[in-house]
Amino acid sequence: MHDLAAQLLRLPPSCGPVRLVGIDGHAGSGKTTFAGQLAAALDGAPVLHLDDVATHEELFAWTGRLLRQVVEPLHRGEPARYTPYDWTARTFGPSRELPAAPVILLEGVGAGRRALRPFLARLLWMELPHEEAWTRGQRRDGEAQSAFWDGWVRAERRHFAEDPSRPFADLLVRQCPEGYEVLKGPVGTPGPDSSITHGDGPSAMC
């Protein structure tokens, strides 16, 4: 994980002074957990969860708000301020500041959409088949969220049919029994190695 973090820090900035790194994949594919471990390896890099940007009515129609509240200020070298959505109260909460840090992780379904790719230093895709990812997600959220998941699956299928992310991924991330395996994605990245592998425990790549 620290090798991947070092690679990201060596990239040129992609959004003002920021290296904006997208972590995309199907719902339930482990994006949030991976982003948390990568952020720790980056000495506490900020993570923006797209669950805070989406809403019940706008599962994927949040591009304009994200560009206005986050991408455009960061591109100017300014801190961003966004209003996270409260999924229980079904309304937006108090605004949060997102500093123009060296690396910011953008995590969630749709992080690699075409409107965001010009601002990404790297796009990572969590390599887990959609049926397996959705089963994991539904098991995690329980029966109470079954109706939401029915609507989500239809919306996610439609989103990726219209605006796929995986074909544009620089790196593919596979979860292993301990850690992760990171391979070149369909776009590929410069460098001599086709994979980044370690076996030093659960926070390392396997």
ChimeraX attribute file (.defattr): number of C-alpha atoms within 10 A of each C-alpha:
attribute: neighborCount
match mode: 1-to-1
recipient: residues
	/A:1	26
	/A:2	17
	/A:3	14
	/A:4	16
	/A:5	16
	/A:6	12
	/A:7	10
	/A:8	19
	/A:9	16
	/A:10	9
	/A:11	13
	/A:12	12
	/A:13	18
	/A:14	19
	/A:15	23
	/A:16	18
	/A:17	17
	/A:18	24
	/A:19	24
	/A:20	27
	/A:21	25
	/A:22	29
	/A:23	29
	/A:24	29
	/A:25	28
	/A:26	25
	/A:27	25
	/A:28	23
	/A:29	27
	/A:30	22
	/A:31	22
	/A:32	19
	/A:33	11
	/A:34	21
	/A:35	23
	/A:36	17
	/A:37	17
	/A:38	21
	/A:39	19
	/A:40	16
	/A:41	18
	/A:42	20
	/A:43	10
	/A:44	14
	/A:45	18
	/A:46	20
	/A:47	18
	/A:48	20
	/A:49	19
	/A:50	21
	/A:51	15
	/A:52	16
	/A:53	23
	/A:54	22
	/A:55	19
	/A:56	13
	/A:57	9
	/A:58	10
	/A:59	18
	/A:60	18
	/A:61	13
	/A:62	15
	/A:63	17
	/A:64	11
	/A:65	14
	/A:66	19
	/A:67	15
	/A:68	14
	/A:69	18
	/A:70	21
	/A:71	22
	/A:72	17
	/A:73	19
	/A:74	25
	/A:75	19
	/A:76	13
	/A:77	16
	/A:78	17
	/A:79	17
	/A:80	21
	/A:81	18
	/A:82	20
	/A:83	17
	/A:84	20
	/A:85	20
	/A:86	17
	/A:87	14
	/A:88	6
	/A:89	8
	/A:90	11
	/A:91	12
	/A:92	15
	/A:93	14
	/A:94	10
	/A:95	12
	/A:96	11
	/A:97	12
	/A:98	19
	/A:99	19
	/A:100	23
	/A:101	17
	/A:102	17
	/A:103	26
	/A:104	24
	/A:105	23
	/A:106	24
	/A:107	25
	/A:108	26
	/A:109	27
	/A:110	26
	/A:111	25
	/A:112	30
	/A:113	22
	/A:114	14
	/A:115	13
	/A:116	17
	/A:117	19
	/A:118	12
	/A:119	22
	/A:120	20
	/A:121	21
	/A:122	23
	/A:123	26
	/A:124	26
	/A:125	29
	/A:126	24
	/A:127	22
	/A:128	19
	/A:129	11
	/A:130	17
	/A:131	14
	/A:132	13
	/A:133	19
	/A:134	19
	/A:135	14
	/A:136	15
	/A:137	18
	/A:138	18
	/A:139	13
	/A:140	11
	/A:141	13
	/A:142	10
	/A:143	11
	/A:144	9
	/A:145	13
	/A:146	13
	/A:147	9
	/A:148	13
	/A:149	19
	/A:150	11
	/A:151	11
	/A:152	16
	/A:153	16
	/A:154	10
	/A:155	14
	/A:156	18
	/A:157	14
	/A:158	13
	/A:159	18
	/A:160	16
	/A:161	10
	/A:162	10
	/A:163	14
	/A:164	16
	/A:165	23
	/A:166	22
	/A:167	11
	/A:168	19
	/A:169	24
	/A:170	20
	/A:171	25
	/A:172	23
	/A:173	23
	/A:174	19
	/A:175	17
	/A:176	11
	/A:177	8
	/A:178	15
	/A:179	21
	/A:180	21
	/A:181	21
	/A:182	23
	/A:183	21
	/A:184	19
	/A:185	20
	/A:186	13
	/A:187	12
	/A:188	14
	/A:189	15
	/A:190	8
	/A:191	7
	/A:192	6
	/A:193	9
	/A:194	14
	/A:195	12
	/A:196	15
	/A:197	17
	/A:198	17
	/A:199	13
	/A:200	12
	/A:201	11
	/A:202	14
	/A:203	18
	/A:204	20
	/A:205	23
	/A:206	20
